[in-house]
């Protein structure tokens, strides 16, 4: 049976990825690691180890001990938090990826890491952004993603490490609260809709960004790592997307189910500037051609699922 290690397991992606991997491969075959304790017991089954991904020695010790076939390296700071703490962002986002790649080189593990639409910058074509194009991001988060993409490509070409990755758009989930990303408004708006019946957006009207519902993101990660390597022209990293929308479109989708829902704006200049430097939409034809990427959710079906699950999760706190 395949063995898998996940770093940064308590983040938005990690909690849901580990849950699905343990269901598919067996709980005992998936090692979950994070810099903090799983105090909320979101991952009650299977092995868990506290690991600071910046500590290369301890990272290697866990890989040597567990012997994973695949490492999903998810540890990192998100965009808005990274802009506030750029030195820390570089330390975590770059050194963590480096340590994962070194383990891949030494112990022959495949390595997945998530890049982002933040890897593109203001000079990138904004609409249907190509797979291979000018990047030049103007945020530290984006800079760390581009550097990591190049480093992963280098490890593949230099040492044959099986590196793979995707450029995620904004990810939307009802299970994990917003965690410092620019696209987090698209999560928070659903929480506020069912609790308060209203929302104040920090992203301006008319600002389009690519988004994806987390079940599609998780399926895509696993699908890519299981893909036939002979089909992969690209490695790090594939554009993938499900939908592109602006705040008014999300509000309208919510209003179809909560007619009284209202939204106003208090634009955050820092996060708005980040959003303005990113693409409006991605061209994900390479992922579709090379490993059959095919997301299931659009804005309407995601909205139905988000509202249903948030009402169940929040219980008496859900007023709408």
C-alpha positions, 0 to 999 in steps of 0.5 A: 500500500502506498505511504504518504506524508503531508506537511502543513496538515492543519491548514485549509487544504491539509485537513481535507486532503489528509481525511480523503487520503486516509479514507482511500489509502488507510489511516495508518499509511498517511502521516500528518505533520504540522507546526502546531498541535491538532488541539481541535482533533480535526484529524483524530485517526492516523499518525500525527507528528509536530514538525516545523517544515523549516527544520531540514534535519527533523523533516528528513528524520520523519521521511526516513522513518515513515518512508513515504512514496509521496510527500504533499508539502503544504506548509506555508504562509498565505498571501495577505499574511506574507505581505505583513511578514515578508521575511517570515514568508520567505523563510517558511515558503522557500526553506520548507519547499527546499527541505521537501525537495531534498527529502525527495532527492535523498529518499526517492519520494515524489513531491507535490507542492501547491503554487498559486495564481499569485505566481503571476503579476501585473504584466501577465495576460489577465484573461485566460492566462496561459500555462507558460507566460511572463510571471513576475509577481509583485508580492513576496508570496508570489515571489516565493511561489515562482522560486519554488516552481523553478526549484522543483523543476530544477530538482526534476531535471537535475536529479529526477525527483518526481515533482508535480504541482498546481497553481491554485486559484482561491479555494473555498471551503466550509470546514476551515475558517479563512486563514490570511489569503486575499481570496478569503472573502469568498469563504467569509461571505458564506459564513456571514450570509448564514450568520448575519444575513449581510457581508462587507467585502474588502475586495472591490466590486468588479474584481474578478479572480479564479476560484475553486471549491475545495473538493475539486482541489483535493481530487485534482491534487490526488489525480495529478500525483496518480497520473501517468508521468509519461503524459506530463509535459509540464511539472511545476506547476499546472494552471487549474481552475473551476470558475471566475467571479467578482463579489457581486456574482457571489452575492447574487448566487447567495441571494438566490437562496437567501433573498434578504442578503445584502452586501456593502464594501470597505475595500482593504487597499493591501488585499485589493492591490494584491488582487489587482495584480492577479489574473482574472481567469486561467487557461487550464487546457494543459492540465485537462490535456495531460492528466484529464483535469475536469472540475465538478463544481460551478458557482451555483452548485458550490453555493448550494453545498456551502450553504447547506453544510454551513447551516449544519456546521453552525447550528443555532448560530445559523440565522439565515 
